């Protein structure tokens, strides 16, 4: 009798944990997909703006430099 009650309690607990995980995971996946699309669009827009700005400005290579004495 005790085994049956323990088994039933374990099955019910597992069911609630499974349903709770799904209730958290599904909305989180939807929010992640929406946010991912926004990030991709923002990166594409930034790359487009950067290529347009490079055409009008001189090209500069960032980094360290040393003054050369004449």
Predicted model as a PDB file, atoms N, CA, C, CB and O in Angstrom, pLDDT in the B-factor column:
MODEL        1                                                                  
ATOM      1  N   UNK A   1       0.823  -1.202   0.000  1.00 93.00           N  
ATOM      2  CA  UNK A   1       0.000   0.000   0.000  1.00 93.00           C  
ATOM      3  C   UNK A   1       0.863   1.260   0.000  1.00 93.00           C  
ATOM      4  CB  UNK A   1      -0.934   0.001   1.209  1.00 93.00           C  
ATOM      5  O   UNK A   1       0.559   2.242  -0.678  1.00 93.00           O  
ATOM      6  N   UNK A   2       1.950   1.208   0.780  1.00 93.00           N  
ATOM      7  CA  UNK A   2       2.825   2.377   0.864  1.00 93.00           C  
ATOM      8  C   UNK A   2       3.522   2.592  -0.480  1.00 93.00           C  
ATOM      9  CB  UNK A   2       3.871   2.205   2.003  1.00 93.00           C  
ATOM     10  O   UNK A   2       3.714   3.730  -0.909  1.00 93.00           O  
ATOM     11  N   UNK A   3       3.897   1.508  -1.135  1.00 95.00           N  
ATOM     12  CA  UNK A   3       4.546   1.630  -2.443  1.00 95.00           C  
ATOM     13  C   UNK A   3       3.610   2.272  -3.465  1.00 95.00           C  
ATOM     14  CB  UNK A   3       5.005   0.251  -2.943  1.00 95.00           C  
ATOM     15  O   UNK A   3       4.038   3.103  -4.266  1.00 95.00           O  
ATOM     16  N   UNK A   4       2.358   1.895  -3.438  1.00 95.00           N  
ATOM     17  CA  UNK A   4       1.383   2.447  -4.377  1.00 95.00           C  
ATOM     18  C   UNK A   4       1.207   3.938  -4.126  1.00 95.00           C  
ATOM     19  CB  UNK A   4       0.028   1.716  -4.255  1.00 95.00           C  
ATOM     20  O   UNK A   4       1.163   4.723  -5.074  1.00 95.00           O  
ATOM     21  N   UNK A   5       1.107   4.336  -2.865  1.00 96.00           N  
ATOM     22  CA  UNK A   5       0.963   5.754  -2.538  1.00 96.00           C  
ATOM     23  C   UNK A   5       2.217   6.542  -2.938  1.00 96.00           C  
ATOM     24  CB  UNK A   5       0.685   5.929  -1.032  1.00 96.00           C  
ATOM     25  O   UNK A   5       2.109   7.642  -3.481  1.00 96.00           O  
ATOM     26  N   UNK A   6       3.388   5.992  -2.677  1.00 97.00           N  
ATOM     27  CA  UNK A   6       4.635   6.664  -3.072  1.00 97.00           C  
ATOM     28  C   UNK A   6       4.731   6.792  -4.593  1.00 97.00           C  
ATOM     29  CB  UNK A   6       5.858   5.893  -2.529  1.00 97.00           C  
ATOM     30  O   UNK A   6       5.147   7.830  -5.109  1.00 97.00           O  
ATOM     31  N   UNK A   7       4.354   5.756  -5.291  1.00 97.00           N  
ATOM     32  CA  UNK A   7       4.391   5.793  -6.753  1.00 97.00           C  
ATOM     33  C   UNK A   7       3.419   6.828  -7.287  1.00 97.00           C  
ATOM     34  CB  UNK A   7       4.067   4.415  -7.338  1.00 97.00           C  
ATOM     35  O   UNK A   7       3.753   7.599  -8.186  1.00 97.00           O  
ATOM     36  N   UNK A   8       2.221   6.842  -6.734  1.00 97.00           N  
ATOM     37  CA  UNK A   8       1.217   7.814  -7.158  1.00 97.00           C  
ATOM     38  C   UNK A   8       1.682   9.238  -6.865  1.00 97.00           C  
ATOM     39  CB  UNK A   8      -0.122   7.539  -6.461  1.00 97.00           C  
ATOM     40  O   UNK A   8       1.509  10.124  -7.701  1.00 97.00           O  
ATOM     41  N   UNK A   9       2.257   9.467  -5.717  1.00 97.00           N  
ATOM     42  CA  UNK A   9       2.776  10.794  -5.352  1.00 97.00           C  
ATOM     43  C   UNK A   9       3.920  11.209  -6.292  1.00 97.00           C  
ATOM     44  CB  UNK A   9       3.268  10.797  -3.877  1.00 97.00           C  
ATOM     45  O   UNK A   9       3.997  12.368  -6.698  1.00 97.00           O  
ATOM     46  N   UNK A  10       4.791  10.283  -6.632  1.00 97.00           N  
ATOM     47  CA  UNK A  10       5.904  10.578  -7.538  1.00 97.00           C  
ATOM     48  C   UNK A  10       5.392  10.906  -8.941  1.00 97.00           C  
ATOM     49  CB  UNK A  10       6.880   9.388  -7.594  1.00 97.00           C  
ATOM     50  O   UNK A  10       5.905  11.819  -9.588  1.00 97.00           O  
ATOM     51  N   UNK A  11       4.393  10.173  -9.412  1.00 97.00           N  
ATOM     52  CA  UNK A  11       3.836  10.435 -10.742  1.00 97.00           C  
ATOM     53  C   UNK A  11       3.145  11.796 -10.783  1.00 97.00           C  
ATOM     54  CB  UNK A  11       2.845   9.325 -11.138  1.00 97.00           C  
ATOM     55  O   UNK A  11       3.311  12.550 -11.742  1.00 97.00           O  
ATOM     56  N   UNK A  12       2.380  12.107  -9.759  1.00 97.00           N  
ATOM     57  CA  UNK A  12       1.684  13.404  -9.715  1.00 97.00           C  
ATOM     58  C   UNK A  12       2.697  14.548  -9.633  1.00 97.00           C  
ATOM     59  CB  UNK A  12       0.708  13.464  -8.505  1.00 97.00           C  
ATOM     60  O   UNK A  12       2.550  15.563 -10.314  1.00 97.00           O  
ATOM     61  N   UNK A  13       3.714  14.382  -8.804  1.00 98.00           N  
ATOM     62  CA  UNK A  13       4.747  15.416  -8.678  1.00 98.00           C  
ATOM     63  C   UNK A  13       5.485  15.598 -10.008  1.00 98.00           C  
ATOM     64  CB  UNK A  13       5.748  15.051  -7.553  1.00 98.00           C  
ATOM     65  O   UNK A  13       5.732  16.729 -10.425  1.00 98.00           O  
ATOM     66  N   UNK A  14       5.830  14.520 -10.659  1.00 97.00           N  
ATOM     67  CA  UNK A  14       6.494  14.599 -11.956  1.00 97.00           C  
ATOM     68  C   UNK A  14       5.636  15.281 -13.001  1.00 97.00           C  
ATOM     69  CB  UNK A  14       6.867  13.221 -12.432  1.00 97.00           C  
ATOM     70  O   UNK A  14       6.138  16.053 -13.818  1.00 97.00           O  
ATOM     71  N   UNK A  15       4.347  14.999 -12.978  1.00 97.00           N  
ATOM     72  CA  UNK A  15       3.421  15.629 -13.915  1.00 97.00           C  
ATOM     73  C   UNK A  15       3.382  17.138 -13.714  1.00 97.00           C  
ATOM     74  CB  UNK A  15       2.017  15.042 -13.754  1.00 97.00           C  
ATOM     75  O   UNK A  15       3.444  17.899 -14.680  1.00 97.00           O  
ATOM     76  N   UNK A  16       3.280  17.571 -12.458  1.00 97.00           N  
ATOM     77  CA  UNK A  16       3.243  19.010 -12.184  1.00 97.00           C  
ATOM     78  C   UNK A  16       4.563  19.687 -12.558  1.00 97.00           C  
ATOM     79  CB  UNK A  16       2.931  19.259 -10.704  1.00 97.00           C  
ATOM     80  O   UNK A  16       4.563  20.812 -13.056  1.00 97.00           O  
ATOM     81  N   UNK A  17       5.656  19.024 -12.328  1.00 97.00           N  
ATOM     82  CA  UNK A  17       6.959  19.590 -12.704  1.00 97.00           C  
ATOM     83  C   UNK A  17       7.058  19.706 -14.226  1.00 97.00           C  
ATOM     84  CB  UNK A  17       8.122  18.715 -12.150  1.00 97.00           C  
ATOM     85  O   UNK A  17       7.543  20.715 -14.736  1.00 97.00           O  
ATOM     86  N   UNK A  18       6.609  18.696 -14.944  1.00 96.00           N  
ATOM     87  CA  UNK A  18       6.639  18.720 -16.400  1.00 96.00           C  
ATOM     88  C   UNK A  18       5.771  19.846 -16.958  1.00 96.00           C  
ATOM     89  CB  UNK A  18       6.178  17.379 -16.957  1.00 96.00           C  
ATOM     90  O   UNK A  18       6.210  20.596 -17.830  1.00 96.00           O  
ATOM     91  N   UNK A  19       4.559  19.964 -16.465  1.00 96.00           N  
ATOM     92  CA  UNK A  19       3.653  21.019 -16.929  1.00 96.00           C  
ATOM     93  C   UNK A  19       4.207  22.398 -16.558  1.00 96.00           C  
ATOM     94  CB  UNK A  19       2.238  20.826 -16.323  1.00 96.00           C  
ATOM     95  O   UNK A  19       4.135  23.328 -17.361  1.00 96.00           O  
ATOM     96  N   UNK A  20       4.755  22.534 -15.354  1.00 95.00           N  
ATOM     97  CA  UNK A  20       5.345  23.815 -14.949  1.00 95.00           C  
ATOM     98  C   UNK A  20       6.511  24.210 -15.837  1.00 95.00           C  
ATOM     99  CB  UNK A  20       5.805  23.750 -13.504  1.00 95.00           C  
ATOM    100  O   UNK A  20       6.652  25.380 -16.193  1.00 95.00           O  
ATOM    101  N   UNK A  21       7.344  23.252 -16.195  1.00 95.00           N  
ATOM    102  CA  UNK A  21       8.462  23.536 -17.095  1.00 95.00           C  
ATOM    103  C   UNK A  21       7.990  23.979 -18.464  1.00 95.00           C  
ATOM    104  CB  UNK A  21       9.347  22.317 -17.233  1.00 95.00           C  
ATOM    105  O   UNK A  21       8.566  24.890 -19.058  1.00 95.00           O  
ATOM    106  N   UNK A  22       6.938  23.339 -18.971  1.00 94.00           N  
ATOM    107  CA  UNK A  22       6.394  23.738 -20.269  1.00 94.00           C  
ATOM    108  C   UNK A  22       5.775  25.124 -20.212  1.00 94.00           C  
ATOM    109  CB  UNK A  22       5.358  22.729 -20.740  1.00 94.00           C  
ATOM    110  O   UNK A  22       5.894  25.901 -21.159  1.00 94.00           O  
ATOM    111  N   UNK A  23       5.115  25.435 -19.104  1.00 94.00           N  
ATOM    112  CA  UNK A  23       4.517  26.771 -18.960  1.00 94.00           C  
ATOM    113  C   UNK A  23       5.582  27.857 -18.928  1.00 94.00           C  
ATOM    114  CB  UNK A  23       3.668  26.843 -17.690  1.00 94.00           C  
ATOM    115  O   UNK A  23       5.312  28.991 -19.325  1.00 94.00           O  
ATOM    116  N   UNK A  24       6.764  27.541 -18.472  1.00 95.00           N  
ATOM    117  CA  UNK A  24       7.853  28.513 -18.455  1.00 95.00           C  
ATOM    118  C   UNK A  24       8.584  28.517 -19.799  1.00 95.00           C  
ATOM    119  CB  UNK A  24       8.838  28.202 -17.307  1.00 95.00           C  
ATOM    120  O   UNK A  24       8.927  29.585 -20.305  1.00 95.00           O  
ATOM    121  N   UNK A  25       8.823  27.365 -20.373  1.00 94.00           N  
ATOM    122  CA  UNK A  25       9.664  27.253 -21.569  1.00 94.00           C  
ATOM    123  C   UNK A  25       8.989  27.814 -22.821  1.00 94.00           C  
ATOM    124  CB  UNK A  25      10.033  25.803 -21.802  1.00 94.00           C  
ATOM    125  O   UNK A  25       9.656  28.458 -23.630  1.00 94.00           O  
ATOM    126  N   UNK A  26       7.721  27.593 -22.999  1.00 93.00           N  
ATOM    127  CA  UNK A  26       7.054  28.024 -24.230  1.00 93.00           C  
ATOM    128  C   UNK A  26       7.029  29.551 -24.352  1.00 93.00           C  
ATOM    129  CB  UNK A  26       5.623  27.473 -24.275  1.00 93.00           C  
ATOM    130  O   UNK A  26       7.431  30.064 -25.396  1.00 93.00           O  
ATOM    131  N   UNK A  27       6.578  30.304 -23.341  1.00 91.00           N  
ATOM    132  CA  UNK A  27       6.630  31.777 -23.481  1.00 91.00           C  
ATOM    133  C   UNK A  27       8.057  32.299 -23.591  1.00 91.00           C  
ATOM    134  CB  UNK A  27       5.941  32.444 -22.291  1.00 91.00           C  
ATOM    135  O   UNK A  27       8.303  33.282 -24.290  1.00 91.00           O  
ATOM    136  N   UNK A  28       8.992  31.657 -22.916  1.00 91.00           N  
ATOM    137  CA  UNK A  28      10.384  32.081 -22.995  1.00 91.00           C  
ATOM    138  C   UNK A  28      10.929  31.888 -24.405  1.00 91.00           C  
ATOM    139  CB  UNK A  28      11.237  31.307 -21.987  1.00 91.00           C  
ATOM    140  O   UNK A  28      11.694  32.725 -24.883  1.00 91.00           O  
ATOM    141  N   UNK A  29      10.558  30.820 -25.072  1.00 92.00           N  
ATOM    142  CA  UNK A  29      10.986  30.581 -26.452  1.00 92.00           C  
ATOM    143  C   UNK A  29      10.377  31.610 -27.394  1.00 92.00           C  
ATOM    144  CB  UNK A  29      10.600  29.163 -26.897  1.00 92.00           C  
ATOM    145  O   UNK A  29      11.045  32.077 -28.317  1.00 92.00           O  
ATOM    146  N   UNK A  30       9.137  31.960 -27.173  1.00 92.00           N  
ATOM    147  CA  UNK A  30       8.483  32.969 -28.019  1.00 92.00           C  
ATOM    148  C   UNK A  30       9.161  34.326 -27.848  1.00 92.00           C  
ATOM    149  CB  UNK A  30       6.975  33.077 -27.676  1.00 92.00           C  
ATOM    150  O   UNK A  30       9.439  35.008 -28.834  1.00 92.00           O  
ATOM    151  N   UNK A  31       9.425  34.717 -26.616  1.00 91.00           N  
ATOM    152  CA  UNK A  31      10.102  35.990 -26.358  1.00 91.00           C  
ATOM    153  C   UNK A  31      11.507  35.969 -26.958  1.00 91.00           C  
ATOM    154  CB  UNK A  31      10.169  36.278 -24.836  1.00 91.00           C  
ATOM    155  O   UNK A  31      11.949  36.970 -27.521  1.00 91.00           O  
ATOM    156  N   UNK A  32      12.200  34.865 -26.847  1.00 89.00           N  
ATOM    157  CA  UNK A  32      13.539  34.750 -27.419  1.00 89.00           C  
ATOM    158  C   UNK A  32      13.525  34.876 -28.935  1.00 89.00           C  
ATOM    159  CB  UNK A  32      14.163  33.430 -27.021  1.00 89.00           C  
ATOM    160  O   UNK A  32      14.422  35.498 -29.505  1.00 89.00           O  
ATOM    161  N   UNK A  33      12.543  34.308 -29.590  1.00 88.00           N  
ATOM    162  CA  UNK A  33      12.454  34.410 -31.048  1.00 88.00           C  
ATOM    163  C   UNK A  33      12.192  35.844 -31.480  1.00 88.00           C  
ATOM    164  CB  UNK A  33      11.353  33.492 -31.583  1.00 88.00           C  
ATOM    165  O   UNK A  33      12.789  36.319 -32.446  1.00 88.00           O  
ATOM    166  N   UNK A  34      11.309  36.535 -30.776  1.00 89.00           N  
ATOM    167  CA  UNK A  34      11.012  37.931 -31.113  1.00 89.00           C  
ATOM    168  C   UNK A  34      12.242  38.802 -30.885  1.00 89.00           C  
ATOM    169  CB  UNK A  34       9.821  38.455 -30.276  1.00 89.00           C  
ATOM    170  O   UNK A  34      12.580  39.630 -31.732  1.00 89.00           O  
ATOM    171  N   UNK A  35      12.905  38.627 -29.764  1.00 90.00           N  
ATOM    172  CA  UNK A  35      14.093  39.418 -29.448  1.00 90.00           C  
ATOM    173  C   UNK A  35      15.218  39.113 -30.429  1.00 90.00           C  
ATOM    174  CB  UNK A  35      14.555  39.146 -28.007  1.00 90.00           C  
ATOM    175  O   UNK A  35      15.954  40.017 -30.823  1.00 90.00           O  
ATOM    176  N   UNK A  36      15.358  37.863 -30.823  1.00 86.00           N  
ATOM    177  CA  UNK A  36      16.391  37.495 -31.783  1.00 86.00           C  
ATOM    178  C   UNK A  36      16.190  38.187 -33.115  1.00 86.00           C  
ATOM    179  CB  UNK A  36      16.415  35.997 -31.980  1.00 86.00           C  
ATOM    180  O   UNK A  36      17.161  38.630 -33.730  1.00 86.00           O  
ATOM    181  N   UNK A  37      14.976  38.287 -33.567  1.00 84.00           N  
ATOM    182  CA  UNK A  37      14.695  38.977 -34.828  1.00 84.00           C  
ATOM    183  C   UNK A  37      15.044  40.453 -34.718  1.00 84.00           C  
ATOM    184  CB  UNK A  37      13.218  38.810 -35.223  1.00 84.00           C  
ATOM    185  O   UNK A  37      15.602  41.033 -35.649  1.00 84.00           O  
ATOM    186  N   UNK A  38      14.718  41.061 -33.583  1.00 86.00           N  
ATOM    187  CA  UNK A  38      15.052  42.479 -33.392  1.00 86.00           C  
ATOM    188  C   UNK A  38      16.557  42.684 -33.408  1.00 86.00           C  
ATOM    189  CB  UNK A  38      14.465  43.003 -32.071  1.00 86.00           C  
ATOM    190  O   UNK A  38      17.046  43.648 -33.998  1.00 86.00           O  
ATOM    191  N   UNK A  39      17.292  41.794 -32.772  1.00 86.00           N  
ATOM    192  CA  UNK A  39      18.750  41.927 -32.744  1.00 86.00           C  
ATOM    193  C   UNK A  39      19.345  41.775 -34.135  1.00 86.00           C  
ATOM    194  CB  UNK A  39      19.361  40.893 -31.801  1.00 86.00           C  
ATOM    195  O   UNK A  39      20.271  42.502 -34.494  1.00 86.00           O  
ATOM    196  N   UNK A  40      18.829  40.844 -34.916  1.00 85.00           N  
ATOM    197  CA  UNK A  40      19.333  40.653 -36.276  1.00 85.00           C  
ATOM    198  C   UNK A  40      19.071  41.905 -37.108  1.00 85.00           C  
ATOM    199  CB  UNK A  40      18.676  39.416 -36.936  1.00 85.00           C  
ATOM    200  O   UNK A  40      19.945  42.349 -37.852  1.00 85.00           O  
ATOM    201  N   UNK A  41      17.887  42.468 -36.990  1.00 86.00           N  
ATOM    202  CA  UNK A  41      17.573  43.684 -37.746  1.00 86.00           C  
ATOM    203  C   UNK A  41      18.458  44.847 -37.307  1.00 86.00           C  
ATOM    204  CB  UNK A  41      16.094  44.055 -37.573  1.00 86.00           C  
ATOM    205  O   UNK A  41      18.904  45.631 -38.144  1.00 86.00           O  
ATOM    206  N   UNK A  42      18.718  44.969 -36.007  1.00 86.00           N  
ATOM    207  CA  UNK A  42      19.563  46.054 -35.508  1.00 86.00           C  
ATOM    208  C   UNK A  42      20.994  45.912 -36.018  1.00 86.00           C  
ATOM    209  CB  UNK A  42      19.552  46.080 -33.972  1.00 86.00           C  
ATOM    210  O   UNK A  42      21.628  46.905 -36.374  1.00 86.00           O  
ATOM    211  N   UNK A  43      21.502  44.690 -36.055  1.00 86.00           N  
ATOM    212  CA  UNK A  43      22.866  44.465 -36.549  1.00 86.00           C  
ATOM    213  C   UNK A  43      22.948  44.772 -38.038  1.00 86.00           C  
ATOM    214  CB  UNK A  43      23.312  43.011 -36.281  1.00 86.00           C  
ATOM    215  O   UNK A  43      23.907  45.401 -38.486  1.00 86.00           O  
ATOM    216  N   UNK A  44      21.961  44.339 -38.805  1.00 85.00           N  
ATOM    217  CA  UNK A  44      21.955  44.620 -40.236  1.00 85.00           C  
ATOM    218  C   UNK A  44      21.897  46.126 -40.495  1.00 85.00           C  
ATOM    219  CB  UNK A  44      20.769  43.918 -40.912  1.00 85.00           C  
ATOM    220  O   UNK A  44      22.580  46.631 -41.386  1.00 85.00           O  
ATOM    221  N   UNK A  45      21.093  46.832 -39.727  1.00 85.00           N  
ATOM    222  CA  UNK A  45      20.976  48.283 -39.886  1.00 85.00           C  
ATOM    223  C   UNK A  45      22.294  48.971 -39.537  1.00 85.00           C  
ATOM    224  CB  UNK A  45      19.839  48.835 -39.004  1.00 85.00           C  
ATOM    225  O   UNK A  45      22.711  49.899 -40.230  1.00 85.00           O  
ATOM    226  N   UNK A  46      22.944  48.527 -38.481  1.00 84.00           N  
ATOM    227  CA  UNK A  46      24.227  49.114 -38.085  1.00 84.00           C  
ATOM    228  C   UNK A  46      25.292  48.853 -39.144  1.00 84.00           C  
ATOM    229  CB  UNK A  46      24.681  48.553 -36.728  1.00 84.00           C  
ATOM    230  O   UNK A  46      26.092  49.741 -39.438  1.00 84.00           O  
ATOM    231  N   UNK A  47      25.320  47.670 -39.713  1.00 82.00           N  
ATOM    232  CA  UNK A  47      26.287  47.365 -40.770  1.00 82.00           C  
ATOM    233  C   UNK A  47      26.022  48.212 -42.007  1.00 82.00           C  
ATOM    234  CB  UNK A  47      26.238  45.874 -41.131  1.00 82.00           C  
ATOM    235  O   UNK A  47      26.964  48.680 -42.647  1.00 82.00           O  
ATOM    236  N   UNK A  48      24.763  48.414 -42.348  1.00 80.00           N  
ATOM    237  CA  UNK A  48      24.415  49.236 -43.507  1.00 80.00           C  
ATOM    238  C   UNK A  48      24.852  50.680 -43.279  1.00 80.00           C  
ATOM    239  CB  UNK A  48      22.896  49.171 -43.786  1.00 80.00           C  
ATOM    240  O   UNK A  48      25.425  51.303 -44.173  1.00 80.00           O  
ATOM    241  N   UNK A  49      24.585  51.212 -42.093  1.00 78.00           N  
ATOM    242  CA  UNK A  49      24.986  52.583 -41.783  1.00 78.00           C  
ATOM    243  C   UNK A  49      26.495  52.730 -41.784  1.00 78.00           C  
ATOM    244  CB  UNK A  49      24.424  53.009 -40.436  1.00 78.00           C  
ATOM    245  O   UNK A  49      27.011  53.761 -42.216  1.00 78.00           O  
ATOM    246  N   UNK A  50      27.199  51.745 -41.322  1.00 74.00           N  
ATOM    247  CA  UNK A  50      28.657  51.810 -41.261  1.00 74.00           C  
ATOM    248  C   UNK A  50      29.252  51.811 -42.668  1.00 74.00           C  
ATOM    249  CB  UNK A  50      29.218  50.630 -40.445  1.00 74.00           C  
ATOM    250  O   UNK A  50      30.210  52.539 -42.929  1.00 74.00           O  
ATOM    251  N   UNK A  51      28.704  51.014 -43.569  1.00 69.00           N  
ATOM    252  CA  UNK A  51      29.236  50.985 -44.938  1.00 69.00           C  
ATOM    253  C   UNK A  51      28.954  52.292 -45.652  1.00 69.00           C  
ATOM    254  CB  UNK A  51      28.636  49.816 -45.731  1.00 69.00           C  
ATOM    255  O   UNK A  51      29.769  52.724 -46.468  1.00 69.00           O  
ATOM    256  N   UNK A  52      27.839  52.933 -45.377  1.00 66.00           N  
ATOM    257  CA  UNK A  52      27.528  54.221 -46.002  1.00 66.00           C  
ATOM    258  C   UNK A  52      28.445  55.319 -45.486  1.00 66.00           C  
ATOM    259  CB  UNK A  52      26.070  54.599 -45.749  1.00 66.00           C  
ATOM    260  O   UNK A  52      28.828  56.202 -46.253  1.00 66.00           O  
ATOM    261  N   UNK A  53      28.802  55.289 -44.222  1.00 65.00           N  
ATOM    262  CA  UNK A  53      29.666  56.306 -43.644  1.00 65.00           C  
ATOM    263  C   UNK A  53      31.101  56.146 -44.122  1.00 65.00           C  
ATOM    264  CB  UNK A  53      29.611  56.247 -42.126  1.00 65.00           C  
ATOM    265  O   UNK A  53      31.812  57.144 -44.239  1.00 65.00           O  
ATOM    266  N   UNK A  54      31.544  54.950 -44.397  1.00 58.00           N  
ATOM    267  CA  UNK A  54      32.916  54.735 -44.835  1.00 58.00           C  
ATOM    268  C   UNK A  54      33.157  55.322 -46.211  1.00 58.00           C  
ATOM    269  CB  UNK A  54      33.242  53.256 -44.840  1.00 58.00           C  
ATOM    270  O   UNK A  54      34.284  55.708 -46.522  1.00 58.00           O  
ATOM    271  N   UNK A  55      32.133  55.400 -47.041  1.00 54.00           N  
ATOM    272  CA  UNK A  55      32.309  55.936 -48.379  1.00 54.00           C  
ATOM    273  C   UNK A  55      32.649  57.414 -48.366  1.00 54.00           C  
ATOM    274  CB  UNK A  55      31.068  55.707 -49.192  1.00 54.00           C  
ATOM    275  O   UNK A  55      33.380  57.878 -49.242  1.00 54.00           O  
ATOM    276  N   UNK A  56      32.144  58.165 -47.403  1.00 55.00           N  
ATOM    277  CA  UNK A  56      32.382  59.602 -47.364  1.00 55.00           C  
ATOM    278  C   UNK A  56      33.614  59.974 -46.547  1.00 55.00           C  
ATOM    279  CB  UNK A  56      31.176  60.304 -46.805  1.00 55.00           C  
ATOM    280  O   UNK A  56      34.178  61.047 -46.761  1.00 55.00           O  
ATOM    281  N   UNK A  57      34.037  59.149 -45.645  1.00 54.00           N  
ATOM    282  CA  UNK A  57      35.188  59.453 -44.795  1.00 54.00           C  
ATOM    283  C   UNK A  57      36.430  58.733 -45.294  1.00 54.00           C  
ATOM    284  CB  UNK A  57      34.901  59.066 -43.340  1.00 54.00           C  
ATOM    285  O   UNK A  57      36.347  57.781 -46.070  1.00 54.00           O  
ATOM    286  N   UNK A  58      37.582  59.205 -44.832  1.00 61.00           N  
ATOM    287  CA  UNK A  58      38.822  58.520 -45.153  1.00 61.00           C  
ATOM    288  C   UNK A  58      38.894  57.225 -44.365  1.00 61.00           C  
ATOM    289  CB  UNK A  58      40.044  59.414 -44.854  1.00 61.00           C  
ATOM    290  O   UNK A  58      38.298  57.095 -43.296  1.00 61.00           O  
ATOM    291  N   UNK A  59      39.616  56.293 -44.900  1.00 64.00           N  
ATOM    292  CA  UNK A  59      39.761  55.019 -44.210  1.00 64.00           C  
ATOM    293  C   UNK A  59      40.853  55.151 -43.168  1.00 64.00           C  
ATOM    294  CB  UNK A  59      40.078  53.874 -45.204  1.00 64.00           C  
ATOM    295  O   UNK A  59      41.942  55.642 -43.465  1.00 64.00           O  
ATOM    296  N   UNK A  60      40.574  54.721 -41.963  1.00 66.00           N  
ATOM    297  CA  UNK A  60      41.520  54.788 -40.858  1.00 66.00           C  
ATOM    298  C   UNK A  60      41.667  53.399 -40.276  1.00 66.00           C  
ATOM    299  CB  UNK A  60      41.060  55.803 -39.773  1.00 66.00           C  
ATOM    300  O   UNK A  60      40.679  52.705 -40.037  1.00 66.00           O  
ATOM    301  N   UNK A  61      42.900  53.002 -40.051  1.00 70.00           N  
ATOM    302  CA  UNK A  61      43.160  51.730 -39.400  1.00 70.00           C  
ATOM    303  C   UNK A  61      43.477  52.032 -37.947  1.00 70.00           C  
ATOM    304  CB  UNK A  61      44.327  50.943 -40.097  1.00 70.00           C  
ATOM    305  O   UNK A  61      44.453  52.719 -37.649  1.00 70.00           O  
ATOM    306  N   UNK A  62      42.663  51.524 -37.052  1.00 75.00           N  
ATOM    307  CA  UNK A  62      42.872  51.763 -35.634  1.00 75.00           C  
ATOM    308  C   UNK A  62      44.010  50.898 -35.128  1.00 75.00           C  
ATOM    309  CB  UNK A  62      41.591  51.487 -34.838  1.00 75.00           C  
ATOM    310  O   UNK A  62      44.207  49.770 -35.581  1.00 75.00           O  
ATOM    311  N   UNK A  63      44.745  51.443 -34.193  1.00 77.00           N  
ATOM    312  CA  UNK A  63      45.817  50.671 -33.593  1.00 77.00           C  
ATOM    313  C   UNK A  63      46.882  51.589 -33.015  1.00 77.00           C  
ATOM    314  CB  UNK A  63      46.431  49.724 -34.616  1.00 77.00           C  
ATOM    315  O   UNK A  63      46.712  52.807 -32.976  1.00 77.00           O  
ATOM    316  N   UNK A  64      47.955  51.007 -32.579  1.00 78.00           N  
ATOM    317  CA  UNK A  64      49.047  51.782 -31.996  1.00 78.00           C  
ATOM    318  C   UNK A  64      49.945  52.326 -33.102  1.00 78.00           C  
ATOM    319  CB  UNK A  64      49.866  50.920 -31.007  1.00 78.00           C  
ATOM    320  O   UNK A  64      50.041  51.762 -34.192  1.00 78.00           O  
ATOM    321  N   UNK A  65      50.592  53.431 -32.785  1.00 76.00           N  
ATOM    322  CA  UNK A  65      51.520  54.021 -33.751  1.00 76.00           C  
ATOM    323  C   UNK A  65      52.667  54.673 -32.999  1.00 76.00           C  
ATOM    324  CB  UNK A  65      50.802  55.056 -34.664  1.00 76.00           C  
ATOM    325  O   UNK A  65      52.560  54.964 -31.807  1.00 76.00           O  
ATOM    326  N   UNK A  66      53.730  54.891 -33.687  1.00 77.00           N  
ATOM    327  CA  UNK A  66      54.881  55.589 -33.108  1.00 77.00           C  
ATOM    328  C   UNK A  66      55.259  56.744 -34.018  1.00 77.00           C  
ATOM    329  CB  UNK A  66      56.089  54.624 -32.908  1.00 77.00           C  
ATOM    330  O   UNK A  66      55.215  56.626 -35.242  1.00 77.00           O  
ATOM    331  N   UNK A  67      55.631  57.855 -33.410  1.00 81.00           N  
ATOM    332  CA  UNK A  67      56.097  58.987 -34.180  1.00 81.00           C  
ATOM    333  C   UNK A  67      57.480  58.654 -34.715  1.00 81.00           C  
ATOM    334  CB  UNK A  67      56.115  60.285 -33.325  1.00 81.00           C  
ATOM    335  O   UNK A  67      58.308  58.089 -34.001  1.00 81.00           O  
ATOM    336  N   UNK A  68      57.726  59.001 -35.960  1.00 81.00           N  
ATOM    337  CA  UNK A  68      59.013  58.757 -36.579  1.00 81.00           C  
ATOM    338  C   UNK A  68      59.781  60.076 -36.592  1.00 81.00           C  
ATOM    339  CB  UNK A  68      58.851  58.171 -38.022  1.00 81.00           C  
ATOM    340  O   UNK A  68      59.317  61.062 -37.165  1.00 81.00           O  
ATOM    341  N   UNK A  69      60.958  60.093 -35.959  1.00 79.00           N  
ATOM    342  CA  UNK A  69      61.781  61.297 -35.905  1.00 79.00           C  
ATOM    343  C   UNK A  69      62.482  61.478 -37.251  1.00 79.00           C  
ATOM    344  CB  UNK A  69      62.820  61.216 -34.743  1.00 79.00           C  
ATOM    345  O   UNK A  69      62.961  60.519 -37.856  1.00 79.00           O  
ATOM    346  N   UNK A  70      62.529  62.732 -37.701  1.00 73.00           N  
ATOM    347  CA  UNK A  70      63.168  62.993 -38.998  1.00 73.00           C  
ATOM    348  C   UNK A  70      64.569  63.520 -38.803  1.00 73.00           C  
ATOM    349  CB  UNK A  70      62.345  63.989 -39.824  1.00 73.00           C  
ATOM    350  O   UNK A  70      65.266  63.798 -39.779  1.00 73.00           O  
TER     351      UNK A  70                                                      
ENDMDL                                                                          
END                                                                             
